[in-house]
Amino acid sequence: MKYLDPKNDLTFKKVFGEHPHVLKSFLNAMLPLSSDNLIEYLEYLSPEMVPEIPGIKNSIVDVRCTDKKGRQFIVEMQMLWTESFKQRVVFNASKAYVRQLEKSREFKLLQPVYALSLVNEVFEPEISEYYHHYQIVNLEHNEKQLEGLEFIFVELPKFKVESINEKKLQVLWLRFLTEIDEKVRSADPSLLEVNEIKEALEQLEVSAYSLDQLEYYDRYWDRVRTEVSFVSDALEKGQKEGMKVGYQDGLKKGIQEGMQKGMQKGMQKGMQKGMQKGMHDGLQQGLEQGLEQGLEKGRNKERLIIGINALRSGMDADKIVLFTGLSTQDIQKLEGLLAKFPDEAESYLDDFYC
């Protein structure tokens, strides 16, 4: 028996977007719902159009549904992470919450919206936990919260069975998402103990798909790989250009400042016998200091060029800050340069040193 990966656009929507009882089991396991507040019935909602993230449009899969209480659930499978996803998730959930008023309902009748995001990358490397639950809370009194929106992010690569002490059903569903792929020929018997997971596994069998569907499955992975390369290439290109221009500018500035400081130092050493030695000592010291200052400016310029290329590629500002060490103010200034000079922004980087 051969399986497909459940994280693919085709399989994810087939498993969770066509079988509400399977999705119900999954959500009850993954969401922070009390035992007396579990989902009993689900109905699918039509997907809504939301703003795409530049350069990242094929790696997001979502399913939307509501239960008898009117609560809404947005489930997203994200193959490639950028900080823009957080804003996208907040936008999605907020839009779903506000749209309840289109039915002329009173504010007090608004029901919560839960956004569950399954991420196939690590985006919180400094935190060991894989499960992140966000609420709108009072910072001084965390037990006080504004109900209506809740966000759950799951870092799938961090999930390890041996280190988990969560409820069994959640562990089994996460094993389903992280262990099953094209290399698996036989699912672990423990996964077959839950009827919904067993049925989900049956939906992943290669024999359940037509040749056209399998071609679509492969094309999806190709698109995701292209997006990953797109972001990676933008960073690499920026680094190469930045290193080249930065070194040249730094060396030139270092020599100029070194000569100037050397002359000044030499003049100070004496107009007669001390002139020669003063010029030599001053020039050497000035060259060293000037070269170091120039190279530092060059390194800064290198980071700025990397930032420009990353912004052109559509990378999120927070991620650029993380990769380059630039400040948020630097990124905003670069965005301003790109808005004015989209093709020649590098030529105006001297403005950063004014």
C-alpha positions as CSV (number, residue, x, y, z in Angstrom):
1,M,0.0,0.0,0.0
2,K,1.3,3.5,-0.9
3,Y,0.3,6.8,0.7
4,L,0.5,10.4,-0.3
5,D,1.6,13.3,1.9
6,P,-1.5,14.8,3.8
7,K,0.1,18.3,3.7
8,N,-0.3,18.7,-0.1
9,D,-3.0,21.0,-1.3
10,L,-4.8,18.1,-3.0
11,T,-4.7,15.6,-0.1
12,F,-5.3,18.1,2.7
13,K,-8.5,19.4,1.1
14,K,-9.7,15.9,0.3
15,V,-9.2,14.6,3.8
16,F,-10.3,17.7,5.8
17,G,-12.3,19.6,3.2
18,E,-14.7,16.8,2.1
19,H,-15.3,14.8,5.3
20,P,-16.7,17.0,8.1
21,H,-16.7,14.2,10.7
22,V,-13.0,13.7,10.1
23,L,-12.3,17.4,10.4
24,K,-14.4,17.5,13.6
25,S,-12.2,14.9,15.2
26,F,-9.1,16.8,14.2
27,L,-10.3,20.1,15.5
28,N,-11.5,18.7,18.8
29,A,-8.0,17.2,19.2
30,M,-6.1,20.3,18.2
31,L,-8.1,23.3,19.5
32,P,-8.0,24.4,23.2
33,L,-11.7,23.5,23.8
34,S,-13.0,22.3,27.2
35,S,-14.6,18.8,27.4
36,D,-18.1,20.4,27.7
37,N,-17.5,22.7,24.7
38,L,-16.4,20.3,22.0
39,I,-17.6,20.5,18.4
40,E,-20.6,18.3,17.7
41,Y,-21.3,19.1,14.1
42,L,-19.6,20.9,11.3
43,E,-20.7,22.6,8.1
44,Y,-18.3,23.9,5.4
45,L,-18.1,27.5,4.4
46,S,-17.0,28.9,1.0
47,P,-13.4,30.0,0.9
48,E,-12.9,33.8,1.0
49,M,-10.5,35.7,-1.2
50,V,-7.7,37.3,1.0
51,P,-4.6,39.3,0.0
52,E,-1.8,37.2,-1.3
53,I,1.7,37.5,0.1
54,P,4.0,38.6,-2.7
55,G,6.0,35.6,-4.0
56,I,4.2,33.2,-1.6
57,K,0.9,32.1,-3.0
58,N,1.0,28.4,-3.6
59,S,2.1,27.2,-0.2
60,I,-1.1,28.0,1.7
61,V,-4.1,25.6,1.9
62,D,-7.1,26.5,4.0
63,V,-10.5,24.9,5.0
64,R,-13.3,26.9,6.6
65,C,-16.3,25.6,8.6
66,T,-18.8,26.5,11.3
67,D,-20.6,24.5,14.0
68,K,-24.2,24.5,15.4
69,K,-23.2,27.2,17.9
70,G,-22.1,29.5,15.1
71,R,-18.4,29.3,16.0
72,Q,-16.2,29.5,12.9
73,F,-13.0,27.6,12.3
74,I,-10.3,28.4,9.8
75,V,-7.7,25.7,9.3
76,E,-4.6,26.5,7.2
77,M,-1.7,24.3,6.1
78,Q,1.3,26.6,5.5
79,M,4.4,25.0,3.8
80,L,6.5,28.1,3.8
81,W,6.7,30.6,6.7
82,T,7.2,34.4,6.7
83,E,6.1,36.8,9.3
84,S,3.4,38.1,6.9
85,F,1.5,34.9,7.7
86,K,0.7,36.2,11.1
87,Q,-1.0,39.3,9.7
88,R,-2.7,37.2,7.1
89,V,-4.1,34.9,9.8
90,V,-5.3,37.9,11.9
91,F,-6.9,39.4,8.8
92,N,-8.7,36.2,8.0
93,A,-10.1,35.6,11.4
94,S,-11.1,39.3,12.0
95,K,-12.9,39.4,8.6
96,A,-14.8,36.2,9.5
97,Y,-15.8,37.7,12.9
98,V,-17.0,41.0,11.5
99,R,-19.0,39.3,8.7
100,Q,-21.3,37.8,11.3
101,L,-22.9,41.3,11.5
102,E,-24.0,41.1,7.9
103,K,-26.9,38.9,9.1
104,S,-28.1,41.8,11.3
105,R,-27.1,40.2,14.5
106,E,-26.5,42.0,17.7
107,F,-22.9,42.4,19.0
108,K,-23.7,40.2,22.0
109,L,-24.6,37.3,19.6
110,L,-21.3,37.3,17.8
111,Q,-19.6,33.9,18.1
112,P,-15.8,33.1,18.4
113,V,-13.6,32.5,15.5
114,Y,-10.7,30.0,15.8
115,A,-7.7,30.2,13.4
116,L,-5.6,27.0,13.4
117,S,-2.4,27.3,11.4
118,L,-0.3,24.2,10.8
119,V,3.2,25.3,9.8
120,N,5.7,23.0,8.1
121,E,8.6,25.2,9.2
122,V,10.1,26.3,12.5
123,F,9.4,30.0,13.1
124,E,10.1,30.3,16.8
125,P,13.6,28.7,17.1
126,E,14.2,30.1,20.5
127,I,11.1,28.4,21.9
128,S,11.1,24.6,22.4
129,E,7.3,24.2,22.4
130,Y,5.6,23.4,19.1
131,Y,2.0,24.5,20.1
132,H,1.4,28.3,20.4
133,H,-2.0,29.6,21.6
134,Y,-2.8,33.3,21.3
135,Q,-5.7,35.2,22.9
136,I,-6.5,38.8,23.5
137,V,-5.6,39.1,27.2
138,N,-5.1,41.8,29.8
139,L,-1.3,42.0,30.2
140,E,-1.4,42.5,33.9
141,H,-4.2,40.0,34.6
142,N,-3.9,37.2,32.1
143,E,-7.0,35.5,33.4
144,K,-9.0,38.4,31.9
145,Q,-9.5,38.2,28.1
146,L,-11.6,39.6,25.3
147,E,-13.4,36.7,23.7
148,G,-14.0,36.4,20.0
149,L,-10.7,35.6,18.4
150,E,-8.2,32.8,19.2
151,F,-5.2,31.8,17.2
152,I,-3.3,28.5,17.3
153,F,0.0,28.0,15.5
154,V,1.6,24.5,15.3
155,E,5.2,24.1,14.3
156,L,5.1,20.6,12.8
157,P,8.9,20.0,12.5
158,K,9.2,20.4,16.3
159,F,6.7,17.7,17.1
160,K,8.3,14.6,18.6
161,V,6.3,11.8,20.1
162,E,8.7,10.9,22.8
163,S,8.7,14.4,24.3
164,I,5.0,15.0,24.2
165,N,2.6,14.7,27.2
166,E,-0.5,15.9,25.5
167,K,-3.8,14.1,25.0
168,K,-3.5,11.0,22.9
169,L,-5.8,12.1,20.1
170,Q,-3.8,15.2,19.4
171,V,-0.6,13.2,19.3
172,L,-2.1,10.7,16.8
173,W,-3.4,13.4,14.5
174,L,0.0,15.1,14.6
175,R,1.7,11.8,13.8
176,F,-0.7,11.5,10.9
177,L,0.5,14.9,9.5
178,T,4.2,14.4,10.2
179,E,4.8,10.6,9.6
180,I,2.7,9.8,6.6
181,D,4.2,10.5,3.1
182,E,5.2,8.9,-0.1
183,K,7.8,6.7,1.6
184,V,5.3,5.0,3.9
185,R,4.0,1.6,2.9
186,S,2.3,0.6,6.1
187,A,0.8,3.0,8.7
188,D,1.5,2.4,12.4
189,P,-1.3,0.3,14.0
190,S,-1.9,2.9,16.7
191,L,-3.1,5.3,14.0
192,L,-5.7,2.8,12.9
193,E,-7.3,2.7,16.4
194,V,-9.2,5.9,15.7
195,N,-11.9,5.5,13.1
196,E,-11.5,9.0,11.7
197,I,-7.7,8.7,11.3
198,K,-8.2,5.3,9.7
199,E,-10.6,6.9,7.3
200,A,-8.2,9.8,6.6
201,L,-5.4,7.3,5.8
202,E,-7.7,5.6,3.3
203,Q,-8.2,9.0,1.6
204,L,-4.4,9.2,1.2
205,E,-4.0,5.9,-0.6
206,V,-2.5,6.5,-4.1
207,S,-5.1,4.1,-5.6
208,A,-7.9,6.6,-4.6
209,Y,-6.6,9.2,-7.1
210,S,-6.8,9.5,-10.8
211,L,-3.7,10.2,-13.0
212,D,-4.7,13.8,-13.5
213,Q,-5.0,14.2,-9.7
214,L,-1.6,12.7,-9.2
215,E,-0.1,15.1,-11.7
216,Y,-1.7,18.0,-9.9
217,Y,-0.2,16.6,-6.6
218,D,3.3,16.6,-8.1
219,R,2.9,20.1,-9.6
220,Y,1.9,21.4,-6.2
221,W,5.2,20.3,-4.7
222,D,7.0,21.8,-7.7
223,R,5.4,25.2,-7.0
224,V,6.2,25.0,-3.3
225,R,9.9,24.2,-4.2
226,T,9.9,27.2,-6.6
227,E,8.7,29.5,-3.9
228,V,11.3,28.3,-1.4
229,S,14.0,28.9,-4.1
230,F,12.5,32.3,-4.8
231,V,13.1,33.5,-1.3
232,S,16.4,31.8,-0.9
233,D,17.8,33.2,-4.2
234,A,16.7,36.7,-3.3
235,L,18.8,36.5,-0.1
236,E,21.8,35.0,-1.9
237,K,21.7,37.6,-4.6
238,G,21.5,40.4,-2.1
239,Q,24.4,39.0,-0.1
240,K,26.7,38.7,-3.2
241,E,25.9,42.2,-4.5
242,G,26.2,43.7,-1.0
243,M,29.6,42.1,-0.3
244,K,31.1,43.3,-3.6
245,V,29.8,46.9,-3.5
246,G,30.4,47.1,0.3
247,Y,34.0,46.1,0.1
248,Q,34.8,48.5,-2.8
249,D,33.1,51.4,-1.1
250,G,34.8,50.6,2.2
251,L,38.3,50.3,0.8
252,K,37.9,53.5,-1.2
253,K,36.6,55.4,1.8
254,G,39.3,53.9,4.1
255,I,42.2,55.0,1.8
256,Q,40.7,58.5,1.5
257,E,40.2,59.0,5.2
258,G,43.5,57.4,6.0
259,M,45.4,59.8,3.7
260,Q,43.5,62.8,5.2
261,K,44.2,61.7,8.8
262,G,47.8,60.9,8.0
263,M,48.4,64.4,6.6
264,Q,46.8,66.0,9.7
265,K,48.8,63.8,12.0
266,G,52.0,64.5,10.2
267,M,51.5,68.2,10.3
268,Q,50.9,68.0,14.0
269,K,54.1,66.1,14.6
270,G,56.2,69.0,13.5
271,M,57.0,71.1,10.5
272,Q,60.7,70.2,10.4
273,K,62.4,67.0,11.5
274,G,59.2,65.5,12.9
275,M,57.5,66.0,9.6
276,Q,58.7,62.8,8.0
277,K,58.2,60.6,11.0
278,G,54.9,62.3,11.8
279,M,53.7,61.8,8.2
280,H,54.6,58.1,8.3
281,D,53.0,57.4,11.8
282,G,50.0,59.5,11.1
283,L,49.4,58.0,7.7
284,Q,49.7,54.5,9.1
285,Q,47.3,55.2,11.9
286,G,45.0,57.1,9.7
287,L,44.9,54.4,7.1
288,E,44.1,51.8,9.7
289,Q,41.4,53.8,11.3
290,G,40.0,55.0,8.0
291,L,40.1,51.6,6.4
292,E,38.2,50.1,9.4
293,Q,35.6,52.8,9.3
294,G,35.3,52.5,5.5
295,L,34.9,48.7,5.7
296,E,32.3,49.1,8.4
297,K,30.4,51.4,6.1
298,G,30.8,48.9,3.3
299,R,29.4,46.1,5.5
300,N,26.5,48.3,6.3
301,K,25.9,49.0,2.7
302,E,26.1,45.3,2.0
303,R,23.3,44.7,4.5
304,L,21.2,47.5,2.9
305,I,21.6,46.0,-0.6
306,I,20.5,42.6,0.8
307,G,17.5,44.3,2.3
308,I,16.6,45.9,-1.0
309,N,16.7,42.6,-2.9
310,A,14.7,40.9,-0.2
311,L,12.0,43.6,-0.3
312,R,11.9,43.3,-4.1
313,S,11.3,39.5,-3.7
314,G,8.4,40.1,-1.4
315,M,10.0,38.9,1.8
316,D,8.4,40.1,5.0
317,A,10.1,43.0,6.8
318,D,10.4,41.2,10.1
319,K,12.2,38.3,8.4
320,I,14.6,40.8,6.7
321,V,15.5,42.3,10.0
322,L,16.2,38.8,11.4
323,F,18.4,37.9,8.4
324,T,20.3,41.1,8.0
325,G,20.5,42.8,11.4
326,L,19.0,46.0,9.9
327,S,16.6,48.0,12.1
328,T,12.9,48.4,11.4
329,Q,13.6,52.1,10.6
330,D,16.2,51.0,8.0
331,I,13.6,48.7,6.3
332,Q,11.1,51.6,6.3
333,K,13.7,53.9,4.7
334,L,14.5,51.2,2.1
335,E,10.8,50.8,1.3
336,G,10.7,54.6,0.7
337,L,13.7,54.4,-1.6
338,L,12.1,51.5,-3.6
339,A,8.9,53.4,-3.9
340,K,10.7,56.4,-5.5
341,F,13.4,54.5,-7.4
342,P,12.3,50.9,-7.9
343,D,15.1,50.1,-10.3
344,E,17.9,52.3,-8.9
345,A,17.4,52.3,-5.2
346,E,21.0,51.1,-4.6
347,S,22.3,54.3,-6.1
348,Y,20.7,56.4,-3.3
349,L,22.0,54.4,-0.4
350,D,24.4,57.2,0.6
351,D,21.3,58.9,2.0
352,F,21.7,56.5,4.9
353,Y,24.9,58.2,5.9
354,C,23.7,61.8,5.8
